[in-house]
Amino acid sequence: MAAPARLARLRARRENPRPTPDAMTLGEHLGELRRRLIICICAIAVGAIVTYVLYDQILAVLQAPYCQAVTHTSSAGRCSFYVTQPLQGFALRLNVSAYGGLLIALPVTLYQLWRFVTPGLKANEKKYALPFTFATAGLFALGAFVAYLTFPHAMRFLLDVSGPSKTIVAILSPNSYVQLILLLMVAFGVTFEFPVLLVALEMAGVLTPAKLSKWRRWAIIGMVLFAAIVTPSSDPFSMLALALPLLLFYEASIIIGKMLRK
């Protein structure tokens, strides 16, 4: 008896298509949101488990910029971290797993957001949803990668500016180091979403390419100041690596806005 009942439910779902957003009640909207959130949480949990298992390899990748930074100092070849508390190492593993879970689940999270928002969009708006999703994920990954490439120069600057290596010997805590490099990667990744925001505002009619061209001088000053404030390490290499892409993204947003208007 269970099989015919199940077939009947499946047949009813096919005959009664999913209601449109206008026909859905508040409870149905909340149920849809809950389902999307559960999928995102499960994806983050799976990503965290994968990161926890591959922790040794990931920690070696995160440690590589520090090892590159100390090659030109008297500490060359000694780039180990020092744990001063019993639970410090385990806390580091949990933090890295949490960040890794969020990063691995980012495509799934953006896809679920797109699936939740798309039914409420108009037909001419839906065609832009998927490109915006891919652009958001790709630019975030690009920003994190740029931060990782520039971090050895940032570390070398921070070690040199602290004083002579014969007088000051760097003994880094893994928690503070990993937190710094991850914050820098997240800051770069979020900041690299700048062109997506500008293009979205242009498509919504809030901004125009003419206005962006008119505000170029003040925008350059604002972006340089923003890069100086946002950069966690506060070193000139990271600030320059963040400010230059912002300037390029600003000009690219003007070009893309002109193309969309045509």
C-alpha positions in Angstrom: 0.0 0.0 0.0 2.9 2.3 0.6 4.1 2.2 -3.0 0.8 3.2 -4.7 0.5 6.1 -2.2 3.9 7.3 -3.1 3.2 7.1 -6.8 0.0 9.1 -6.2 2.0 11.8 -4.4 4.5 12.0 -7.3 1.7 12.1 -9.8 0.1 15.0 -7.9 3.3 16.9 -7.9 3.7 16.6 -11.6 0.1 17.6 -12.3 0.3 20.6 -9.8 3.4 22.6 -10.7 5.3 24.6 -8.2 3.5 27.9 -7.4 4.9 31.1 -8.7 6.4 33.6 -6.3 3.3 35.8 -6.6 1.0 32.9 -5.6 3.2 31.7 -2.7 2.2 32.6 0.8 4.5 33.9 3.5 4.8 30.5 5.0 5.8 29.0 1.7 8.4 31.7 1.1 9.8 31.0 4.6 9.8 27.3 3.9 11.7 27.8 0.6 14.2 30.0 2.4 14.7 27.4 5.1 15.3 24.7 2.5 18.0 26.9 0.8 19.6 27.7 4.2 19.7 24.0 5.1 21.5 23.1 1.9 24.0 25.9 2.4 24.7 24.8 6.0 25.2 21.2 4.8 27.6 22.4 2.1 29.6 24.4 4.7 29.7 21.4 7.0 31.0 19.1 4.3 33.6 21.7 3.3 34.7 22.1 6.9 35.1 18.3 7.2 37.2 18.2 4.0 39.3 21.0 5.3 39.7 19.3 8.7 41.0 16.1 7.0 43.4 18.0 4.7 44.5 20.4 7.5 48.2 19.4 7.3 48.4 20.2 3.5 46.4 23.4 3.9 48.5 24.6 6.8 51.7 24.0 4.7 50.2 26.2 1.9 49.3 29.0 4.3 52.8 28.7 5.9 54.6 29.0 2.5 54.5 32.9 2.3 56.1 33.1 5.8 58.9 30.7 4.7 59.4 32.8 1.6 59.6 36.0 3.7 62.3 34.8 6.0 64.6 33.5 3.3 66.4 36.9 3.2 66.9 37.1 7.0 69.1 35.4 9.5 66.1 33.1 10.3 66.3 31.5 6.9 65.1 28.0 7.0 63.4 28.5 10.4 59.7 29.3 9.7 58.1 27.1 12.3 55.2 28.3 14.5 55.2 28.0 18.2 52.2 27.0 20.3 52.2 28.3 23.9 48.9 26.8 25.1 47.6 23.2 25.1 44.4 24.0 23.2 45.9 26.6 20.8 46.8 24.0 18.1 43.3 22.4 18.2 41.7 25.9 18.1 43.8 26.7 15.0 42.6 23.6 13.3 39.0 24.4 14.0 39.4 28.0 12.7 41.0 26.8 9.5 38.3 24.2 9.0 35.6 26.9 9.5 37.2 29.3 6.9 37.8 26.4 4.5 34.1 25.3 4.8 32.9 28.7 4.0 35.2 29.0 1.0 34.5 25.6 -0.4 30.7 26.1 0.0 30.8 29.6 -1.6 29.7 28.3 -5.1 26.8 26.3 -3.5 25.8 29.3 -1.4 25.7 31.6 -4.4 23.8 29.1 -6.5 21.2 28.7 -3.7 20.9 32.4 -3.5 20.4 32.6 -7.2 17.8 29.9 -7.2 15.9 31.7 -4.4 15.9 35.1 -6.1 15.5 34.1 -9.7 11.8 33.0 -9.6 10.9 36.6 -8.5 12.8 38.2 -11.4 11.4 39.2 -14.7 12.3 37.4 -17.9 14.8 40.0 -19.0 16.4 40.1 -15.6 16.9 36.3 -15.2 19.5 36.2 -18.0 21.8 38.4 -15.9 21.5 36.4 -12.6 23.7 33.5 -13.6 26.6 35.6 -15.0 26.5 37.7 -11.9 26.7 34.6 -9.8 29.8 33.3 -11.7 31.4 36.8 -11.7 30.9 37.1 -7.9 32.5 33.7 -7.2 35.3 34.2 -9.7 36.3 37.7 -8.5 36.3 36.6 -4.9 38.7 33.7 -5.8 40.8 36.1 -7.8 41.1 38.5 -4.9 42.0 35.8 -2.4 44.7 34.5 -4.9 46.2 38.0 -5.3 46.3 38.4 -1.5 48.1 35.1 -1.2 50.7 36.1 -3.8 51.4 39.5 -2.2 51.5 38.2 1.4 55.3 37.1 1.3 56.2 40.8 0.5 53.9 42.0 3.2 55.5 39.6 5.7 59.0 40.6 4.7 58.1 44.3 5.2 56.6 43.6 8.6 59.6 41.6 9.7 62.1 44.2 8.4 60.3 47.2 9.9 60.3 45.6 13.4 64.1 46.0 13.7 67.4 44.2 13.0 67.1 40.4 13.0 70.0 40.2 15.4 68.1 42.1 18.0 64.5 41.0 17.3 63.8 37.4 16.5 60.3 36.6 15.2 58.5 33.8 17.1 55.0 33.8 15.6 51.9 32.2 17.0 50.1 30.1 14.3 46.7 31.5 15.3 47.8 35.2 14.8 49.6 34.4 11.5 46.8 32.3 10.0 44.2 34.8 11.1 46.2 37.6 9.4 46.6 35.8 6.1 43.0 34.6 6.0 41.7 38.1 6.9 43.8 39.5 4.1 42.4 37.0 1.6 38.9 37.6 2.7 39.4 41.4 2.5 40.8 41.1 -1.0 38.0 38.7 -2.1 35.2 41.0 -0.8 36.8 44.1 -2.3 37.2 42.5 -5.7 33.4 42.4 -5.8 33.5 46.1 -6.5 32.9 45.9 -10.2 29.9 43.7 -9.7 28.4 46.3 -7.5 29.1 49.1 -9.9 27.7 47.2 -12.9 24.6 46.3 -10.9 24.0 50.0 -10.0 24.5 50.9 -13.6 21.9 48.4 -14.7 19.5 49.6 -12.0 19.8 53.2 -13.3 21.4 54.5 -10.1 24.7 55.2 -11.7 25.7 56.0 -15.3 29.0 55.8 -17.1 29.0 59.5 -17.5 28.7 60.0 -13.7 31.5 57.5 -13.0 33.7 59.3 -15.5 33.0 62.6 -13.9 33.7 61.3 -10.4 37.0 59.6 -11.5 39.4 61.9 -9.5 37.5 61.6 -6.3 37.0 57.9 -6.8 40.8 57.4 -7.1 41.4 59.2 -3.9 38.6 57.2 -2.2 39.8 53.9 -3.4 43.4 54.5 -2.3 42.2 55.5 1.2 39.9 52.5 1.3 42.8 50.2 0.4 44.9 51.7 3.2 42.1 51.3 5.8 40.9 47.8 4.8 44.3 46.1 4.5 44.8 44.2 7.7 48.6 44.1 7.5 48.9 47.9 6.7 51.9 47.3 4.6 52.5 49.3 1.3 52.7 46.1 -0.9 49.2 44.9 0.1 47.7 48.4 -0.2 49.2 48.8 -3.7 48.0 45.3 -4.7 44.5 46.2 -3.6 44.3 49.8 -4.9 45.5 49.0 -8.4 42.8 46.4 -9.2 40.2 48.7 -7.8 41.3 51.4 -10.3 41.2 48.9 -13.1 37.8 47.6 -12.0 36.5 51.2 -11.9 37.5 51.8 -15.5 36.2 48.4 -16.6 32.8 49.2 -15.0 32.6 52.4 -17.1 33.3 50.4 -20.3 30.8 47.7 -19.4 28.2 50.3 -18.5 28.6 51.9 -22.0 28.3 48.5 -23.7 25.1 47.6 -21.7 23.5 51.0 -22.6 24.1 50.3 -26.3 
